[in-house]
Amino acid sequence: MQLTCTLAIFACLFAADAAACNLSTGTAPFAVAAVPSAEAGDALRAPALEMVSLTRGINGRASCDASGLLTMSVEWPRGTDYKLRELGFEFRVVGGEDRLSIFPKAPVTGRVDGRRSEFVFLWQDGPPAQQQPIDLVVEVRAVTPDNRRGPPAQLRIAAPPGS
């Protein structure tokens, strides 16, 4: 009986380690009309971008320990035809190799605070011994519900393994 209980406890521990990280990032898909994309003209402008933080995976037993976490801030300029809450944003790697697939393929929304929106991206990074350096240039542009795209802004994202 004790052996059975011990085995059951170990099985639960290993199952918990194997479970995927279930951290809520606040980033959600943005609904876009199924029409071809078009340039938005002067209705949209390029956002201002800031990398708030980047945390690489660590050695550990918790389900999120091997996850990387990138937080980016997007500031929406004044004097446009759209409010930040009406837009989604497209993140596309235009420089470097995106082996980790940090950014979603479709436009997303983030947490909005005034003219700023925060985007948190989570990926399977692995422990430091298995990581490669991150050196990417990401292009970010606003997307309207009717699939018009604004001009892009670019930001370099760089981090050594274990940072």
KEKE-3310 file (N, C-alpha, C; in steps of 0.2 Angstrom, whole numbers, plus 5000, padded with zeros to 4 digits):
npx = (5004:5010:5020:5012:5006:5017:5022:5011:5012:5024:5021:5012:5020:5029:5020:5015:5027:5028:5017:5011:5016:5004:5002:4994:4994:4988:4987:4978:4969:4965:4951:4950:4943:4939:4946:4957:4972:4976:4984:4983:4984:4984:4977:4982:4997:5014:5018:5026:5039:5044:5055:5051:5054:5064:5064:5073:5072:5074:5083:5073:5059:5046:5031:5032:5046:5055:5051:5052:5049:5043:5041:5033:5030:5018:5016:5003:5002:4996:4982:4977:4965:4960:4957:4967:4961:4953:4961:4972:4988:5001:5015:5030:5045:5058:5072:5085:5085:5070:5069:5062:5049:5042:5033:5015:5007:4996:4987:4986:4979:4983:4985:4977:4981:4977:4986:4995:4999:5002:5011:5013:5023:5025:5035:5042:5057:5067:5080:5095:5107:5103:5099:5099:5107:5096:5093:5085:5075:5061:5046:5032:5015:5000:4984:4968:4950:4944:4955:4965:4982:4994:5009:5025:5034:5050:5060:5074:5077:5087:5096:5107:5110:5102:5099)
npy = (4994:5006:5008:5009:5021:5030:5028:5034:5047:5051:5050:5060:5071:5071:5072:5085:5092:5090:5097:5110:5128:5139:5152:5168:5180:5191:5195:5195:5187:5197:5202:5202:5208:5197:5202:5207:5214:5232:5247:5260:5274:5290:5288:5280:5279:5276:5266:5270:5261:5250:5240:5232:5222:5207:5190:5176:5158:5147:5134:5123:5116:5119:5122:5134:5137:5135:5144:5158:5176:5190:5207:5220:5237:5247:5263:5273:5286:5303:5311:5303:5294:5284:5276:5268:5256:5252:5245:5232:5224:5219:5209:5206:5197:5204:5204:5194:5177:5169:5157:5153:5156:5167:5177:5179:5174:5181:5197:5205:5210:5220:5223:5239:5255:5271:5279:5269:5252:5236:5222:5205:5191:5174:5160:5144:5142:5134:5128:5138:5131:5125:5136:5148:5163:5177:5188:5199:5208:5216:5220:5231:5235:5244:5237:5238:5234:5232:5227:5236:5242:5250:5261:5253:5251:5248:5237:5232:5217:5209:5196:5187:5169:5163:5175)
npz = (5000:5004:4995:4983:4985:4986:4973:4966:4970:4965:4952:4950:4952:4942:4931:4933:4931:4917:4912:4902:4903:4910:4910:4910:4898:4894:4881:4867:4852:4838:4829:4812:4797:4783:4771:4758:4763:4765:4763:4775:4772:4778:4790:4799:4810:4813:4827:4843:4850:4864:4872:4887:4896:4896:4899:4901:4900:4915:4924:4932:4941:4940:4930:4922:4922:4911:4902:4891:4893:4886:4887:4879:4875:4867:4861:4856:4844:4845:4837:4827:4817:4824:4840:4852:4857:4847:4838:4832:4833:4823:4823:4817:4812:4805:4804:4808:4815:4818:4827:4839:4838:4844:4842:4838:4823:4818:4820:4836:4852:4866:4884:4888:4892:4893:4880:4879:4876:4882:4878:4881:4878:4877:4877:4874:4880:4886:4897:4902:4897:4885:4877:4864:4858:4857:4844:4836:4824:4826:4817:4820:4817:4816:4814:4807:4810:4798:4791:4786:4786:4795:4794:4798:4813:4820:4831:4840:4847:4859:4868:4878:4881:4896:4902)
capx = (5000:5014:5023:5007:5005:5023:5022:5006:5014:5029:5018:5009:5025:5032:5015:5015:5033:5027:5012:5013:5015:4997:5002:4990:4998:4983:4987:4972:4968:4962:4947:4951:4939:4943:4947:4964:4975:4977:4987:4978:4985:4986:4973:4986:5004:5018:5018:5032:5040:5049:5056:5050:5058:5065:5067:5075:5070:5079:5083:5069:5054:5039:5030:5034:5053:5058:5048:5054:5044:5045:5035:5034:5025:5017:5012:4999:5002:4990:4980:4975:4958:4958:4959:4971:4956:4950:4966:4976:4995:5005:5022:5033:5052:5061:5079:5087:5081:5065:5068:5058:5042:5040:5027:5010:5006:4990:4986:4984:4978:4986:4982:4977:4981:4978:4988:4999:4996:5007:5010:5017:5024:5028:5038:5046:5064:5072:5085:5101:5112:5100:5097:5103:5106:5091:5095:5079:5072:5053:5042:5026:5011:4993:4979:4961:4946:4943:4961:4970:4988:4998:5016:5028:5040:5055:5063:5078:5076:5093:5097:5111:5107:5102:5098)
capy = (5000:5012:5008:5012:5028:5033:5029:5039:5054:5053:5051:5067:5076:5071:5075:5092:5095:5090:5101:5117:5134:5141:5159:5172:5186:5197:5196:5191:5188:5203:5200:5206:5206:5192:5205:5208:5220:5238:5253:5264:5281:5295:5287:5277:5281:5271:5267:5271:5254:5250:5233:5233:5217:5200:5185:5169:5152:5145:5127:5122:5111:5122:5122:5140:5139:5135:5148:5165:5181:5196:5212:5226:5243:5251:5269:5276:5293:5307:5314:5298:5293:5278:5275:5262:5251:5250:5242:5226:5225:5214:5208:5202:5197:5206:5203:5188:5171:5168:5150:5152:5158:5171:5182:5176:5175:5185:5203:5204:5216:5219:5227:5246:5260:5277:5278:5264:5245:5232:5215:5200:5185:5168:5155:5138:5144:5129:5130:5141:5127:5124:5142:5151:5170:5181:5194:5200:5215:5215:5226:5232:5240:5244:5234:5240:5228:5231:5224:5241:5241:5256:5260:5250:5254:5243:5237:5226:5212:5205:5194:5181:5164:5164:5182)
capz = (5000:5004:4988:4978:4987:4984:4966:4964:4972:4960:4945:4950:4952:4935:4927:4934:4927:4910:4910:4899:4907:4909:4912:4906:4896:4893:4874:4864:4845:4836:4824:4806:4791:4778:4765:4757:4767:4761:4766:4778:4771:4784:4795:4804:4810:4816:4835:4847:4853:4869:4876:4894:4899:4893:4904:4898:4904:4920:4927:4938:4941:4939:4923:4918:4923:4905:4897:4890:4893:4883:4887:4875:4876:4861:4862:4850:4843:4845:4830:4822:4816:4828:4846:4853:4859:4841:4834:4834:4831:4819:4825:4812:4813:4799:4805:4813:4814:4823:4829:4845:4836:4850:4840:4834:4815:4817:4824:4843:4856:4873:4889:4886:4898:4889:4874:4879:4876:4884:4875:4884:4874:4881:4872:4877:4879:4889:4902:4899:4894:4879:4874:4859:4859:4854:4841:4831:4823:4825:4814:4823:4814:4818:4810:4808:4810:4791:4788:4784:4790:4795:4793:4803:4817:4821:4837:4840:4853:4860:4874:4878:4885:4903:4904)
cpx = (5004:5018:5018:5006:5011:5023:5017:5008:5020:5026:5015:5014:5028:5026:5014:5021:5032:5022:5014:5012:5008:4997:4998:4994:4994:4983:4982:4972:4964:4958:4948:4946:4943:4943:4954:4966:4976:4980:4982:4979:4987:4982:4976:4993:5007:5018:5025:5033:5045:5049:5056:5055:5058:5068:5068:5073:5076:5078:5078:5063:5047:5038:5032:5042:5057:5056:5051:5048:5047:5039:5037:5028:5024:5013:5009:5000:4996:4988:4979:4967:4955:4960:4962:4966:4953:4955:4969:4983:4998:5012:5025:5041:5054:5069:5081:5083:5076:5064:5063:5051:5039:5033:5022:5010:5001:4990:4983:4982:4981:4982:4983:4977:4982:4980:4994:4996:5002:5006:5015:5017:5027:5030:5042:5054:5069:5077:5091:5106:5109:5098:5102:5102:5100:5094:5090:5078:5065:5050:5035:5022:5004:4989:4972:4956:4944:4950:4966:4976:4992:5005:5019:5033:5044:5058:5068:5078:5083:5094:5102:5107:5107:5101:5091)
cpy = (5006:5013:5011:5019:5032:5034:5034:5046:5056:5054:5058:5072:5077:5074:5082:5096:5095:5095:5108:5123:5137:5148:5164:5179:5192:5199:5192:5192:5194:5201:5205:5203:5201:5196:5206:5214:5226:5243:5257:5272:5285:5293:5283:5279:5275:5272:5268:5264:5255:5242:5234:5228:5211:5196:5179:5164:5150:5137:5127:5117:5113:5122:5128:5141:5139:5139:5155:5169:5187:5201:5218:5231:5246:5257:5272:5283:5297:5309:5309:5297:5287:5278:5268:5256:5248:5246:5236:5228:5219:5214:5203:5202:5198:5205:5198:5182:5169:5160:5148:5153:5162:5175:5178:5178:5180:5191:5201:5210:5214:5223:5235:5250:5267:5276:5273:5257:5241:5225:5211:5194:5180:5163:5150:5140:5139:5132:5134:5137:5125:5130:5144:5159:5172:5187:5195:5207:5213:5221:5226:5237:5239:5241:5236:5234:5227:5229:5229:5241:5248:5255:5257:5254:5247:5243:5231:5223:5208:5203:5188:5176:5165:5171:5183)
cpz = (5000:4998:4983:4979:4985:4977:4963:4965:4967:4953:4945:4949:4945:4930:4927:4931:4920:4908:4907:4904:4905:4911:4908:4905:4895:4885:4871:4856:4844:4829:4818:4801:4786:4771:4764:4761:4763:4766:4769:4776:4777:4790:4801:4804:4813:4823:4837:4851:4859:4872:4883:4898:4895:4898:4901:4903:4909:4921:4933:4936:4939:4932:4919:4918:4916:4900:4897:4891:4891:4884:4883:4876:4869:4863:4856:4850:4843:4838:4825:4822:4821:4835:4847:4854:4852:4836:4837:4831:4828:4821:4820:4812:4806:4798:4810:4811:4820:4824:4834:4843:4842:4848:4836:4827:4814:4821:4831:4846:4863:4878:4887:4892:4894:4882:4873:4879:4878:4881:4879:4880:4878:4876:4876:4875:4881:4894:4899:4895:4887:4875:4869:4860:4855:4851:4835:4830:4822:4822:4817:4819:4816:4812:4812:4808:4802:4787:4784:4788:4789:4794:4799:4807:4819:4828:4837:4847:4854:4867:4874:4882:4892:4906:4907)
residu = (MET:GLN:LEU:THR:CYS:THR:LEU:ALA:ILE:PHE:ALA:CYS:LEU:PHE:ALA:ALA:ASP:ALA:ALA:ALA:CYS:ASN:LEU:SER:THR:GLY:THR:ALA:PRO:PHE:ALA:VAL:ALA:ALA:VAL:PRO:SER:ALA:GLU:ALA:GLY:ASP:ALA:LEU:ARG:ALA:PRO:ALA:LEU:GLU:MET:VAL:SER:LEU:THR:ARG:GLY:ILE:ASN:GLY:ARG:ALA:SER:CYS:ASP:ALA:SER:GLY:LEU:LEU:THR:MET:SER:VAL:GLU:TRP:PRO:ARG:GLY:THR:ASP:TYR:LYS:LEU:ARG:GLU:LEU:GLY:PHE:GLU:PHE:ARG:VAL:VAL:GLY:GLY:GLU:ASP:ARG:LEU:SER:ILE:PHE:PRO:LYS:ALA:PRO:VAL:THR:GLY:ARG:VAL:ASP:GLY:ARG:ARG:SER:GLU:PHE:VAL:PHE:LEU:TRP:GLN:ASP:GLY:PRO:PRO:ALA:GLN:GLN:GLN:PRO:ILE:ASP:LEU:VAL:VAL:GLU:VAL:ARG:ALA:VAL:THR:PRO:ASP:ASN:ARG:ARG:GLY:PRO:PRO:ALA:GLN:LEU:ARG:ILE:ALA:ALA:PRO:PRO:GLY:SER)
# end
